[in-house]
Amino acid sequence: MDEPLVSVIIVNWNGRKYLDDCLGSLARDTYKNKEILFVDNASSDDSVGYVKKYYPHFILILNNRNLGYAEGHEIAIKKANGKFILLLSMDTIVEKNSLTELIKTIRLSNNIGAVQPKLLMYPQKHMIDSIGAFFLMTGILYHYGREKDPNKPIYNKSMEIFSAKGACLLFRKEALAKTGLFDKDYFAYFEETDLCHRIWLAGYRIIYSPYAVVYHKGGGSSKQMMPSFIYFHSYKNRICTYIKNLSFKYLVVVLFYTLFMYELATIIYLLRRKFHNALAVQQAIIWNIVNLKKTLEKRKYIQTKIRVKKDDEFLPQLIKPVHFRYYYNIMFGGLKTYRD
């Protein structure tokens, strides 16, 4: 099989402790025709010095401040030469044939816009981190297989998914040219879901491939952020995504349930005396009210310039039924899944 050029993009912020494993595994990957773009968001550790010393062939992009996940990737994507774009988090370890398997899957059809590998937790390799998410009318994503046994047959077959996880995600560059890149207003969290939604709107599909395996340590950058900061961006970006991308028919229902869940989350935070988190949720709502005009301008562009498929043509097949227990675990189990 010929090997088209793949641009691998790694956005780093104080991730030196992860780079031995991540970059070492990438170097061992059997796919040869790749360029590596290493974006550093003004790290204060020795990340840049390490890359310069051990990986001098990398394309270094040095930002003078932390631009976040969204803008950091956008800068690199604009400089990428590959036909395909692989987003790879600094806290991952790539199995040696994973890139080959991802490329094999995305080349099965020209309408496949993105491919998600089997992401396993690390060092808990016996549990799934992510194999993709499905859409729910409540506005919450259903993280299918999360913390389940990766060896079960139901998790080892290719399938269409609504959204993929940005820890390792392969895009067709042609699709990105039609959908646009990440929303710079997001900074971090839910930006890959926003982009995946537009991939579907543009007429492409997103596929999970169980044959590509990547281990994800998790929290490479988020561990260095305040919880309230994380919650603010994740909650605000969810609302913004749905206002921009959903048809009016779906938006009315989803936004109602989303706001209901936000108020419920606020009450739970208050009862647990996590006042900063409760405030972050309300600030997320206020941000969307203040920036509504700008969001509606984005919506107009997406609905008139990007959308070629109606929601009814793809969303129903990307919804899976969930037990009430799933919502209970999200709302009373720390809300870790809900912020994704």
KEVEX-10150 format. One record per atom (N, C-alpha, C): residue in three letters; x, y, z. Coordinates in steps of 0.02 Angstrom, whole numbers, padded with zeros to 5 digits, always signed. Layout:
! KEVEX-10150
ALAXYZ...
//
This chain:
! KEVEX-10150
MET+00042-00060+00000MET+00000+00000+00000MET+00044+00062+00000ASP+00029+00110-00044ASP+00066+00172-00043ASP+00050+00211+00020GLU+00096+00253+00041GLU+00089+00289+00103GLU+00083+00364+00089PRO+00022+00392+00089PRO+00015+00465+00081PRO+00044+00500+00142LEU+00067+00561+00133LEU+00096+00599+00188LEU+00044+00614+00241VAL+00063+00600+00304VAL+00020+00615+00361VAL+00056+00667+00405SER+00020+00719+00422SER+00046+00770+00467SER+00022+00756+00538VAL+00069+00740+00582VAL+00053+00726+00652VAL+00063+00789+00692ILE+00011+00811+00727ILE+00015+00874+00765ILE+00010+00860+00839ILE+00058+00884+00877ILE+00059+00877+00949ILE+00062+00946+00980VAL+00011+00964+01018VAL+00010+01028+01053VAL+00030+01016+01125ASN+00082+01050+01147ASN+00112+01037+01212ASN+00110+01099+01257TRP+00096+01086+01321TRP+00103+01138+01372TRP+00128+01105+01436ASN+00192+01117+01450ASN+00224+01089+01510ASN+00216+01013+01514GLY+00225+00980+01458GLY+00215+00908+01455GLY+00279+00867+01451ARG+00334+00895+01474ARG+00398+00861+01468ARG+00396+00789+01495LYS+00361+00778+01551LYS+00361+00712+01582LYS+00326+00659+01539TYR+00286+00681+01490TYR+00252+00635+01446TYR+00290+00620+01381LEU+00337+00661+01364LEU+00366+00660+01297LEU+00408+00599+01282ASP+00442+00571+01332ASP+00482+00510+01320ASP+00438+00455+01292ASP+00381+00442+01325ASP+00336+00388+01303ASP+00301+00406+01238CYS+00275+00466+01234CYS+00236+00486+01175CYS+00278+00487+01112LEU+00332+00526+01114LEU+00373+00534+01054LEU+00412+00470+01038GLY+00431+00433+01089GLY+00465+00370+01078GLY+00420+00320+01042SER+00356+00316+01063SER+00309+00271+01030SER+00295+00293+00958LEU+00292+00358+00948LEU+00280+00384+00881LEU+00338+00368+00834ALA+00399+00370+00862ALA+00458+00354+00822ALA+00459+00280+00803ARG+00431+00238+00845ARG+00429+00165+00831ARG+00372+00146+00785ASP+00325+00191+00773ASP+00268+00175+00729ASP+00293+00156+00660THR+00263+00105+00630THR+00288+00077+00567THR+00272+00120+00506TYR+00227+00169+00514TYR+00210+00213+00458TYR+00266+00264+00448LYS+00295+00265+00390LYS+00356+00305+00379LYS+00343+00375+00351ASN+00293+00382+00307ASN+00285+00446+00273ASN+00244+00495+00315LYS+00278+00524+00365LYS+00243+00570+00410LYS+00289+00627+00429GLU+00258+00685+00440GLU+00293+00743+00466GLU+00264+00757+00535ILE+00306+00779+00581ILE+00284+00792+00649ILE+00288+00867+00663LEU+00231+00897+00679LEU+00228+00967+00698LEU+00218+00971+00773PHE+00267+00998+00808PHE+00264+01003+00881PHE+00251+01075+00900VAL+00192+01087+00928VAL+00170+01154+00946VAL+00179+01162+01022ASP+00219+01212+01042ASP+00228+01224+01113ASP+00193+01288+01133ASN+00149+01282+01182ASN+00109+01339+01205ASN+00143+01374+01264ALA+00204+01399+01252ALA+00240+01437+01303ALA+00253+01397+01367SER+00279+01337+01359SER+00295+01295+01417SER+00350+01326+01459SER+00347+01313+01524SER+00399+01337+01570SER+00447+01280+01589ASP+00433+01219+01565ASP+00478+01163+01579ASP+00527+01156+01520ASP+00560+01098+01515ASP+00612+01089+01464ASP+00585+01053+01402SER+00521+01059+01388SER+00492+01023+01331SER+00526+01040+01265VAL+00535+01104+01253VAL+00563+01126+01189VAL+00636+01105+01183GLY+00674+01112+01236GLY+00744+01091+01236GLY+00751+01017+01222TYR+00705+00977+01251TYR+00706+00905+01241TYR+00694+00887+01168VAL+00644+00918+01138VAL+00627+00904+01068VAL+00685+00926+01022LYS+00713+00984+01034LYS+00768+01007+00993LYS+00828+00959+00996LYS+00840+00930+01053LYS+00897+00886+01062LYS+00886+00817+01032TYR+00828+00788+01044TYR+00817+00718+01024TYR+00776+00710+00960TYR+00739+00761+00941TYR+00697+00757+00880TYR+00706+00820+00838PRO+00767+00832+00815PRO+00782+00893+00777PRO+00745+00898+00710HIS+00719+00841+00686HIS+00683+00842+00622HIS+00611+00865+00629PHE+00586+00872+00691PHE+00518+00896+00701PHE+00511+00969+00677ILE+00452+00986+00654ILE+00436+01056+00638ILE+00412+01088+00703LEU+00452+01135+00729LEU+00435+01167+00792LEU+00395+01231+00781ILE+00340+01237+00817ILE+00300+01299+00817ILE+00297+01323+00889LEU+00329+01380+00902LEU+00335+01406+00970LEU+00290+01466+00979ASN+00240+01459+01022ASN+00195+01515+01037ASN+00219+01552+01099ASN+00209+01617+01101ASN+00233+01656+01158ASN+00184+01659+01216ARG+00128+01625+01209ARG+00080+01618+01263ARG+00039+01555+01252ASN+00003+01534+01303ASN-00037+01473+01298ASN-00101+01488+01258LEU-00102+01465+01196LEU-00160+01478+01152LEU-00215+01427+01160GLY-00203+01375+01201GLY-00253+01324+01211GLY-00253+01271+01157TYR-00297+01224+01165TYR-00302+01166+01119TYR-00324+01188+01050ALA-00376+01227+01047ALA-00407+01244+00982ALA-00360+01285+00937GLU-00337+01342+00962GLU-00296+01385+00921GLU-00227+01356+00909GLY-00202+01319+00959GLY-00137+01286+00950GLY-00137+01238+00892HIS-00190+01200+00886HIS-00196+01153+00830HIS-00208+01188+00764GLU-00248+01241+00766GLU-00263+01276+00704GLU-00201+01304+00671ILE-00156+01333+00711ILE-00094+01359+00684ILE-00055+01305+00648ALA-00051+01245+00679ALA-00013+01190+00650ALA-00047+01162+00588ILE-00113+01156+00589ILE-00149+01128+00532ILE-00138+01171+00470LYS-00135+01236+00479LYS-00123+01281+00422LYS-00053+01271+00392LYS-00006+01246+00432LYS+00062+01235+00408LYS+00074+01163+00384ALA+00025+01120+00396ALA+00033+01048+00380ALA+00030+01036+00305ASN+00071+00990+00282ASN+00074+00973+00211ASN+00040+00908+00194GLY+00021+00870+00244GLY-00006+00803+00232GLY-00076+00802+00204LYS-00092+00747+00170LYS-00160+00735+00145LYS-00207+00719+00204PHE-00177+00692+00256PHE-00214+00675+00317PHE-00181+00708+00377ILE-00222+00726+00426ILE-00198+00761+00486ILE-00213+00718+00547LEU-00161+00702+00586LEU-00171+00664+00647LEU-00160+00710+00707LEU-00211+00718+00748LEU-00204+00754+00811LEU-00185+00704+00865LEU-00131+00718+00900LEU-00106+00671+00951LEU-00088+00709+01014SER-00119+00688+01070SER-00104+00720+01134SER-00036+00698+01160MET-00004+00742+01198MET+00063+00728+01224MET+00062+00672+01275ASP+00003+00657+01304ASP-00002+00605+01355ASP-00027+00538+01328THR-00006+00522+01267THR-00026+00459+01235THR+00034+00416+01220ILE+00021+00351+01209ILE+00072+00304+01186ILE+00041+00266+01127VAL+00073+00267+01070VAL+00045+00240+01009VAL+00073+00171+00995GLU+00028+00122+00983GLU+00051+00056+00961GLU+00083+00063+00892LYS+00131+00021+00877LYS+00174+00033+00820LYS+00140+00030+00752ASN+00082-00003+00746ASN+00048-00006+00681ASN-00016+00036+00679SER-00026+00079+00730SER-00089+00116+00736SER-00101+00164+00679LEU-00049+00201+00660LEU-00058+00249+00606LEU-00075+00215+00540THR-00043+00159+00528THR-00058+00120+00467THR-00131+00099+00466GLU-00157+00076+00523GLU-00226+00054+00528GLU-00275+00112+00519LEU-00258+00169+00548LEU-00302+00228+00541LEU-00306+00250+00468ILE-00248+00251+00434ILE-00246+00270+00364ILE-00285+00220+00321LYS-00277+00157+00337LYS-00313+00104+00300LYS-00388+00115+00305THR-00412+00133+00364THR-00484+00144+00374THR-00509+00206+00338ILE-00474+00261+00345ILE-00499+00323+00315ILE-00498+00320+00239ARG-00456+00277+00211ARG-00452+00271+00138ARG-00502+00221+00109LEU-00543+00191+00152LEU-00594+00145+00128LEU-00646+00180+00085SER-00659+00244+00102SER-00710+00282+00065SER-00692+00356+00068ASN-00706+00392+00013ASN-00692+00463+00012ASN-00738+00504+00057ASN-00792+00473+00081ASN-00837+00511+00124ASN-00823+00499+00198ILE-00768+00465+00214ILE-00747+00459+00284ILE-00704+00520+00299GLY-00728+00563+00344GLY-00692+00625+00359GLY-00645+00620+00418ALA-00658+00572+00463ALA-00616+00565+00523ALA-00620+00494+00549VAL-00566+00473+00583VAL-00563+00406+00612VAL-00535+00410+00683GLN-00569+00376+00728GLN-00548+00372+00798GLN-00520+00302+00812PRO-00462+00296+00845PRO-00435+00231+00863PRO-00467+00205+00927LYS-00448+00146+00948LYS-00468+00120+01014LYS-00420+00151+01065LEU-00446+00197+01105LEU-00407+00229+01158LEU-00416+00191+01222LEU-00362+00165+01250LEU-00364+00129+01313LEU-00331+00170+01367MET-00353+00160+01428MET-00323+00196+01484MET-00252+00170+01496TYR-00214+00212+01529TYR-00145+00193+01546TYR-00129+00218+01616PRO-00105+00173+01660PRO-00082+00104+01647PRO-00137+00051+01650GLN-00200+00072+01658GLN-00256+00023+01662GLN-00276+00001+01592LYS-00234-00038+01560LYS-00245-00057+01490LYS-00306-00102+01481HIS-00334-00125+01535HIS-00392-00169+01531HIS-00457-00130+01527MET-00452-00063+01524MET-00513-00022+01521MET-00511+00027+01462ILE-00568+00036+01431ILE-00575+00083+01375ILE-00576+00154+01401ASP-00537+00196+01370ASP-00541+00268+01382ASP-00594+00299+01336SER-00588+00283+01271SER-00638+00309+01223SER-00636+00269+01158ILE-00694+00252+01134ILE-00700+00226+01066ILE-00750+00268+01027GLY-00762+00329+01053GLY-00808+00375+01020GLY-00870+00387+01061ALA-00906+00440+01043ALA-00966+00459+01080ALA-01026+00462+01034PHE-01084+00448+01062PHE-01147+00452+01027PHE-01187+00513+01052PHE-01233+00535+01012PHE-01272+00595+01027PHE-01333+00576+01069LEU-01350+00619+01117LEU-01411+00611+01156LEU-01451+00676+01153MET-01516+00671+01151MET-01559+00730+01145MET-01556+00774+01208THR-01528+00748+01262THR-01520+00787+01323THR-01460+00834+01319GLY-01421+00829+01265GLY-01362+00870+01257GLY-01299+00838+01285ILE-01306+00785+01323ILE-01249+00748+01350ILE-01226+00698+01297LEU-01161+00688+01293LEU-01135+00637+01248LEU-01134+00570+01284TYR-01149+00518+01248TYR-01145+00450+01275TYR-01077+00421+01256HIS-01032+00417+01304HIS-00964+00392+01292HIS-00967+00316+01293TYR-00977+00288+01235TYR-00990+00217+01227TYR-00929+00176+01248GLY-00940+00128+01292GLY-00888+00082+01313GLY-00840+00109+01365ARG-00851+00169+01389ARG-00806+00201+01436ARG-00794+00156+01498GLU-00731+00140+01513GLU-00709+00100+01569GLU-00733+00027+01564LYS-00752+00005+01505LYS-00772-00064+01494LYS-00713-00106+01469ASP-00725-00171+01464ASP-00674-00218+01441ASP-00663-00211+01366PRO-00603-00191+01344PRO-00591-00180+01273PRO-00590-00244+01231ASN-00589-00301+01264ASN-00587-00364+01226ASN-00656-00391+01207LYS-00709-00360+01233LYS-00776-00383+01216LYS-00790-00372+01142PRO-00822-00420+01109PRO-00835-00416+01037PRO-00872-00352+01016ILE-00917-00326+01058ILE-00956-00267+01038ILE-00912-00206+01030TYR-00853-00206+01062TYR-00808-00149+01056TYR-00752-00161+01006ASN-00758-00216+00969ASN-00705-00233+00922ASN-00731-00240+00851LYS-00777-00197+00834LYS-00802-00192+00765LYS-00806-00119+00746SER-00792-00104+00684SER-00796-00035+00661SER-00868-00010+00664MET-00876+00054+00678MET-00944+00082+00681MET-00940+00157+00670GLU-00996+00185+00650GLU-01002+00257+00644GLU-01014+00287+00713ILE-00981+00343+00728ILE-00990+00377+00792ILE-01005+00450+00779PHE-01038+00483+00826PHE-01054+00553+00819PHE-00992+00597+00828SER-00954+00582+00881SER-00897+00623+00897SER-00839+00579+00919ALA-00778+00601+00902ALA-00718+00566+00921ALA-00680+00606+00974LYS-00634+00573+01008LYS-00594+00607+01059LYS-00529+00633+01030GLY-00513+00695+01046GLY-00456+00728+01015GLY-00388+00703+01039ALA-00386+00657+01087ALA-00321+00631+01110ALA-00283+00598+01053CYS-00320+00565+01008CYS-00291+00538+00947CYS-00347+00535+00896LEU-00341+00574+00844LEU-00396+00580+00796LEU-00367+00598+00727LEU-00384+00557+00678LEU-00359+00567+00609LEU-00413+00600+00567PHE-00395+00655+00533PHE-00440+00691+00489PHE-00417+00687+00417ARG-00465+00689+00371ARG-00450+00700+00301ARG-00444+00776+00291LYS-00388+00799+00267LYS-00377+00871+00262LYS-00428+00904+00215GLU-00449+00868+00165GLU-00500+00893+00119GLU-00565+00909+00155ALA-00582+00867+00205ALA-00643+00880+00244ALA-00635+00943+00286LEU-00576+00953+00315LEU-00564+01012+00356LEU-00568+01075+00315ALA-00549+01071+00251ALA-00553+01129+00207ALA-00625+01151+00198LYS-00672+01103+00202LYS-00743+01119+00193LYS-00777+01140+00259THR-00754+01111+00315THR-00788+01124+00378THR-00759+01183+00416GLY-00698+01203+00399GLY-00663+01250+00442GLY-00630+01212+00499LEU-00589+01247+00537LEU-00551+01214+00591LEU-00585+01226+00658PHE-00546+01224+00711PHE-00574+01232+00778PHE-00597+01304+00789ASP-00648+01311+00831ASP-00673+01377+00850ASP-00625+01407+00900LYS-00594+01464+00884LYS-00544+01495+00927LYS-00574+01518+00994ASP-00639+01529+00996ASP-00671+01551+01058ASP-00676+01496+01110TYR-00658+01435+01091TYR-00668+01378+01137TYR-00610+01370+01185PHE-00550+01385+01165PHE-00489+01377+01204PHE-00476+01302+01218ALA-00521+01269+01254ALA-00513+01198+01268ALA-00581+01168+01286TYR-00588+01103+01273TYR-00647+01062+01289TYR-00705+01071+01240PHE-00729+01015+01216PHE-00786+01008+01170PHE-00772+01033+01100GLU-00710+01057+01088GLU-00694+01083+01022GLU-00693+01028+00969GLU-00671+00967+00988GLU-00670+00914+00939GLU-00741+00890+00923THR-00786+00894+00972THR-00856+00876+00959THR-00888+00926+00911ASP-00874+00990+00923ASP-00898+01042+00878ASP-00874+01030+00806LEU-00811+01013+00799LEU-00783+01000+00732LEU-00812+00937+00702CYS-00819+00884+00743CYS-00848+00822+00718CYS-00919+00832+00694HIS-00957+00874+00731HIS-01025+00889+00711HIS-01026+00920+00641ARG-00980+00966+00629ARG-00976+00998+00563ARG-00953+00949+00509ILE-00912+00900+00528ILE-00892+00848+00481ILE-00954+00811+00455TRP-00999+00795+00500TRP-01061+00762+00480TRP-01105+00808+00437LEU-01110+00872+00458LEU-01151+00919+00420LEU-01125+00927+00349ALA-01060+00922+00340ALA-01030+00931+00273ALA-01036+00869+00229GLY-01067+00817+00255GLY-01079+00758+00214GLY-01030+00702+00223TYR-00984+00709+00272TYR-00936+00656+00285TYR-00960+00612+00343ARG-00924+00557+00353ARG-00939+00511+00408ARG-00879+00507+00455ILE-00891+00487+00518ILE-00838+00477+00566ILE-00840+00404+00589ILE-00784+00370+00586ILE-00780+00299+00598ILE-00735+00282+00657TYR-00755+00234+00697TYR-00712+00205+00749TYR-00678+00143+00721SER-00612+00141+00727SER-00574+00082+00705SER-00544+00046+00765PRO-00564-00015+00778PRO-00538-00052+00836PRO-00468-00080+00825TYR-00444-00076+00763TYR-00379-00106+00746TYR-00320-00061+00762ALA-00333+00003+00773ALA-00281+00050+00793ALA-00288+00061+00868VAL-00234+00049+00905VAL-00237+00053+00978VAL-00188+00106+01003VAL-00214+00150+01046VAL-00174+00204+01075VAL-00191+00206+01150TYR-00140+00213+01191TYR-00149+00218+01264TYR-00149+00292+01284HIS-00195+00309+01329HIS-00205+00378+01348HIS-00198+00385+01424LYS-00148+00422+01446LYS-00138+00432+01517LYS-00191+00479+01546GLY-00209+00529+01507GLY-00264+00574+01526GLY-00241+00633+01568GLY-00271+00691+01553GLY-00261+00750+01594GLY-00193+00782+01587GLY-00160+00773+01530GLY-00094+00802+01522GLY-00090+00876+01535SER-00138+00913+01508SER-00140+00986+01520SER-00192+01004+01573SER-00247+00968+01575SER-00302+00986+01620SER-00283+00979+01693LYS-00236+00934+01709LYS-00214+00927+01779LYS-00182+00990+01805GLN-00160+01033+01760GLN-00126+01094+01780GLN-00176+01153+01784MET-00241+01140+01770MET-00291+01193+01769MET-00338+01187+01829MET-00365+01243+01850MET-00415+01243+01903MET-00479+01209+01878PRO-00512+01169+01921PRO-00575+01136+01900PRO-00627+01185+01875SER-00633+01243+01907SER-00684+01291+01886SER-00669+01318+01816PHE-00605+01325+01800PHE-00584+01347+01733PHE-00605+01295+01681ILE-00594+01231+01697ILE-00612+01177+01652ILE-00688+01175+01642TYR-00725+01179+01696TYR-00798+01176+01691TYR-00826+01235+01651PHE-00800+01294+01662PHE-00824+01352+01625PHE-00819+01341+01550HIS-00761+01321+01527HIS-00751+01313+01455HIS-00792+01254+01427SER-00794+01199+01463SER-00831+01142+01437SER-00906+01155+01434TYR-00934+01188+01485TYR-01005+01203+01485TYR-01022+01256+01433LYS-00983+01308+01428LYS-00998+01361+01379LYS-00993+01335+01308ASN-00943+01293+01295ASN-00932+01269+01227ASN-00987+01221+01204ARG-01015+01184+01250ARG-01070+01139+01233ARG-01130+01178+01206ILE-01150+01230+01243ILE-01206+01271+01221ILE-01191+01302+01153CYS-01133+01331+01146CYS-01113+01364+01084CYS-01115+01316+01025THR-01090+01256+01036THR-01089+01205+00983THR-01159+01190+00957TYR-01206+01180+01003TYR-01273+01161+00982TYR-01309+01219+00948ILE-01298+01280+00973ILE-01330+01338+00941ILE-01304+01345+00869LYS-01240+01335+00859LYS-01210+01342+00792LYS-01233+01288+00744ASN-01235+01226+00768ASN-01238+01169+00722ASN-01306+01135+00713LEU-01348+01136+00763LEU-01411+01100+00758LEU-01463+01139+00718SER-01506+01102+00684SER-01563+01133+00652SER-01611+01157+00707PHE-01654+01204+00690PHE-01699+01233+00740PHE-01740+01179+00774LYS-01762+01131+00736LYS-01804+01076+00762LYS-01770+01039+00819TYR-01706+01023+00810TYR-01669+00987+00862TYR-01645+01035+00917LEU-01628+01096+00898LEU-01599+01143+00946LEU-01648+01159+01003VAL-01711+01168+00987VAL-01760+01185+01038VAL-01761+01132+01093VAL-01762+01069+01073VAL-01765+01015+01122VAL-01699+01007+01160VAL-01644+01005+01123VAL-01579+00993+01154VAL-01560+01050+01201LEU-01572+01112+01180LEU-01553+01168+01222LEU-01594+01170+01286PHE-01658+01151+01282PHE-01700+01149+01342PHE-01671+01100+01393TYR-01656+01039+01370TYR-01629+00988+01415TYR-01559+01006+01440THR-01519+01037+01396THR-01451+01056+01416THR-01453+01106+01473LEU-01494+01157+01466LEU-01499+01209+01518LEU-01528+01180+01582PHE-01575+01133+01575PHE-01603+01100+01634PHE-01548+01062+01672MET-01506+01026+01635MET-01451+00989+01665MET-01400+01036+01697TYR-01389+01094+01667TYR-01343+01144+01695TYR-01367+01168+01763GLU-01432+01184+01767GLU-01459+01208+01830GLU-01457+01154+01883LEU-01469+01092+01863LEU-01464+01036+01909LEU-01393+01028+01933ALA-01345+01034+01887ALA-01275+01029+01906ALA-01256+01085+01955THR-01282+01145+01943THR-01268+01201+01988THR-01292+01187+02059ILE-01351+01160+02064ILE-01379+01143+02129ILE-01336+01091+02165ILE-01314+01041+02127ILE-01272+00988+02156ILE-01206+01017+02181TYR-01176+01061+02141TYR-01113+01093+02162TYR-01123+01133+02226LEU-01179+01170+02229LEU-01193+01210+02289LEU-01202+01167+02350LEU-01238+01112+02343LEU-01249+01066+02399LEU-01183+01035+02422ARG-01137+01027+02376ARG-01071+00998+02393ARG-01020+01052+02411ARG-01045+01114+02415ARG-01004+01170+02434ARG-00946+01183+02385LYS-00957+01165+02323LYS-00908+01179+02270LYS-00932+01242+02233PHE-00925+01299+02268PHE-00954+01361+02245PHE-00922+01387+02180HIS-00857+01376+02173HIS-00823+01399+02113HIS-00848+01361+02051ASN-00862+01297+02059ASN-00889+01258+02003ASN-00960+01280+01985ALA-01000+01293+02037ALA-01069+01317+02025ALA-01067+01384+01988LEU-01023+01428+02010LEU-01017+01493+01976LEU-00994+01484+01904ALA-00949+01436+01892ALA-00924+01425+01824ALA-00980+01405+01776VAL-01027+01365+01801VAL-01083+01344+01759VAL-01126+01404+01739GLN-01140+01446+01788GLN-01181+01505+01774GLN-01144+01555+01729GLN-01079+01561+01738GLN-01039+01604+01695GLN-01039+01579+01623ALA-01042+01512+01615ALA-01045+01483+01548ALA-01109+01503+01513ILE-01164+01503+01550ILE-01228+01524+01521ILE-01227+01598+01503ILE-01201+01638+01549ILE-01197+01710+01537ILE-01152+01726+01477TRP-01097+01690+01471TRP-01052+01701+01413TRP-01090+01691+01348ASN-01131+01639+01345ASN-01168+01625+01284ASN-01222+01678+01270ILE-01250+01707+01322ILE-01298+01762+01312ILE-01263+01824+01285VAL-01206+01840+01317VAL-01169+01900+01296VAL-01143+01893+01225ASN-01123+01832+01206ASN-01092+01821+01141ASN-01141+01791+01090LEU-01206+01796+01104LEU-01256+01765+01061LEU-01254+01792+00989LYS-01245+01856+00982LYS-01244+01885+00914LYS-01187+01855+00873LYS-01129+01849+00903LYS-01071+01820+00869LYS-01084+01746+00852THR-01114+01711+00899THR-01129+01640+00888THR-01180+01631+00831LEU-01230+01675+00828LEU-01280+01671+00775LEU-01250+01685+00707GLU-01199+01728+00705GLU-01164+01740+00642GLU-01127+01677+00619LYS-01097+01642+00667LYS-01064+01579+00651LYS-01115+01527+00628ARG-01173+01527+00662ARG-01226+01480+00644ARG-01249+01492+00571LYS-01257+01555+00553LYS-01280+01571+00485LYS-01231+01544+00434TYR-01167+01551+00447TYR-01116+01527+00400TYR-01119+01450+00395ILE-01123+01417+00453ILE-01123+01344+00453ILE-01185+01317+00418GLN-01242+01346+00432GLN-01305+01321+00404GLN-01311+01334+00329THR-01278+01387+00304THR-01285+01404+00233THR-01225+01383+00190LYS-01165+01379+00221LYS-01104+01366+00182LYS-01075+01296+00194ILE-01088+01266+00251ILE-01058+01201+00267ILE-01109+01144+00263ARG-01169+01155+00289ARG-01219+01102+00293ARG-01242+01079+00224VAL-01236+01014+00212VAL-01264+00983+00152VAL-01311+00925+00171LYS-01311+00907+00236LYS-01354+00854+00260LYS-01401+00881+00314LYS-01464+00858+00312LYS-01511+00874+00364LYS-01497+00832+00425ASP-01514+00858+00483ASP-01503+00821+00545ASP-01537+00752+00544ASP-01596+00750+00516ASP-01633+00686+00513ASP-01599+00633+00470GLU-01551+00654+00429GLU-01516+00607+00386GLU-01458+00571+00420PHE-01437+00598+00478PHE-01381+00564+00512PHE-01387+00559+00588LEU-01419+00608+00621LEU-01422+00607+00694LEU-01458+00546+00723PRO-01517+00527+00696PRO-01551+00470+00725PRO-01509+00406+00729GLN-01467+00395+00679GLN-01425+00335+00679GLN-01365+00341+00726LEU-01354+00401+00753LEU-01297+00412+00798LEU-01320+00422+00870ILE-01382+00401+00884ILE-01409+00403+00951ILE-01416+00332+00977LYS-01392+00319+01037LYS-01401+00254+01069LYS-01441+00262+01133PRO-01486+00215+01147PRO-01524+00220+01209PRO-01478+00210+01269VAL-01489+00248+01322VAL-01449+00241+01383VAL-01496+00230+01442HIS-01470+00195+01491HIS-01508+00182+01552HIS-01506+00245+01596PHE-01556+00254+01637PHE-01558+00311+01683PHE-01495+00313+01727ARG-01467+00254+01740ARG-01408+00249+01782ARG-01350+00290+01753TYR-01348+00295+01686TYR-01294+00334+01654TYR-01298+00407+01675TYR-01358+00435+01675TYR-01367+00505+01696TYR-01353+00513+01771TYR-01374+00464+01810TYR-01362+00466+01882TYR-01288+00468+01897ASN-01249+00425+01863ASN-01177+00422+01874ASN-01143+00488+01854ILE-01169+00519+01801ILE-01141+00582+01778ILE-01155+00637+01829MET-01217+00642+01851MET-01237+00696+01895MET-01212+00688+01966PHE-01206+00626+01990PHE-01187+00615+02060PHE-01120+00579+02068GLY-01087+00566+02012GLY-01023+00532+02016GLY-00965+00578+02001GLY-00973+00642+02010GLY-00918+00689+02001GLY-00922+00729+01938LEU-00970+00713+01895LEU-00981+00751+01834LEU-00921+00751+01787LYS-00877+00702+01793LYS-00817+00700+01752LYS-00835+00688+01678THR-00883+00644+01666THR-00902+00629+01598THR-00942+00687+01567TYR-00981+00720+01609TYR-01027+00772+01583TYR-00991+00830+01552ARG-00931+00844+01576ARG-00896+00903+01550ARG-00866+00890+01481ASP-00860+00827+01459ASP-00830+00811+01394ASP-00877+00830+01337
//
